[in-house]
């Protein structure tokens, strides 16, 4: 997948990666793609409390429109590994707080 993404970027095609970027290790892989292509980039970070996230997940689950309903337990399983991105990782971070 990495070489394909780099090829797209090098040909001027915008790419949105909807991959987990919860840990420094995962983001390091993404950083290698940016470095290999010299593409401009943004890393969007949602900075809200777990309570807000869980409320929003509950609302989304209640609509029945999304093919996957996330449980509270699954949410906590994923978020326990989350490491907030820091400037030293070299990303153009766009922080959202709502």
Secondary structure as UniProt FT lines:
FT   HELIX           2..10
FT   TURN            11..12
FT   HELIX           24..37
FT   STRAND          43..46
FT   HELIX           50..63
FT   HELIX           72..79
FT   TURN            80..81
FT   HELIX           87..89
FT   STRAND          93..96
//
